[in-house]
Amino acid sequence: MILKELRIRTWIGDPTNCYIVFDEESKDVIVIDPAGDVDKIVEMIDILKR
């Protein structure tokens, strides 16, 4: 199990924490509090799945 913390900018410009939980065995992903910057979140998920 991998837990990643990302600093994500919200639509009002304030940074917030977003958490990605990834299970290497099942390849399941949970994103907690995605708040914004979808491209950055998807990029990290793609990196984890490699």
PyMOL commands that set and color helices and strands:
alter all, ss='L'
color gray80, all
select helices_A, chain A and resi 38-49
alter helices_A, ss='H'
color red, helices_A
select strands_A, chain A and resi 2-9+15-22+29-32
alter strands_A, ss='S'
color yellow, strands_A
deselect
rebuild
show_as cartoon
